Amino acid sequence: MAALPYLGIDAEKLSLDEKAEILFLDQGITTAVILAVIFTVAKTSEPLPEDILRYDLKQPFNLQKGWLVWGGIGLAAAVGGIALTGVALSLFSTETPEREVDSLMQLLPLIGSSNISTLSLVGITGILAPLLEETVFRGFFMVSLTKWVPTPIAIIISSAAFALAHLTPGEFPQLFILGSVLGLTYAQTRNLITPMVIHGLWNSGVILLLTFLQVQGYDIKELLQGS
């Protein structure tokens, strides 16, 4: 979106659907470029083990390595852990960090405005962002760290980096919990599909919930500011 003025496009004149489509295209290009860099670097390294940078849809119900089994376990753990963290934090603070609210407010005009906008946001948050972030933080960064530190330490460090990368200090504890669950499930299955499923369902679930509330007539802005 920041590049639009250089292309002679006035963002203010764009419809909500056009803005959503541009956001989707921007995220798609960013994802493709970064993944291309990561896989290029990986190819120049020594032969990689078969379970590194692996996206495998086979055996989803395998109790030890199944991506669907551990995706479900991880999602339940993430929801429970983040809920408990939120309750614990609310005991010490009753204020919602302004920066986090502002970041959500930027999406409000697009949420539930049309099927195109909603699908674009779900595509961004539920597919492209998880694909990019899980490849970077779990498939590349966490795996690289295991060369120098034990896997549990690598999970902690990569989870902290994941939380910090979102530039939302007030949500660091929740994002750290989510990152830890994503790291643990990846370490268990050695399959990036597993954390991608958890991450995608979490992100898109938020968008779909807000869309549902919007359709039901709730004032989402008021709900977020009062949360």
Secondary structure as UniProt FT lines:
FT   TURN            2..3
FT   HELIX           4..7
FT   HELIX           11..13
FT   HELIX           16..44
FT   TURN            50..53
FT   TURN            60..61
FT   TURN            63..65
FT   HELIX           67..90
FT   TURN            91..92
FT   HELIX           98..105
FT   TURN            106..113
FT   HELIX           115..123
FT   HELIX           124..128
FT   HELIX           129..134
FT   HELIX           135..142
FT   HELIX           143..145
FT   TURN            146..148
FT   HELIX           151..165
FT   TURN            166..167
FT   HELIX           169..171
FT   HELIX           172..189
FT   HELIX           193..215
FT   TURN            216..217
FT   HELIX           220..226
//
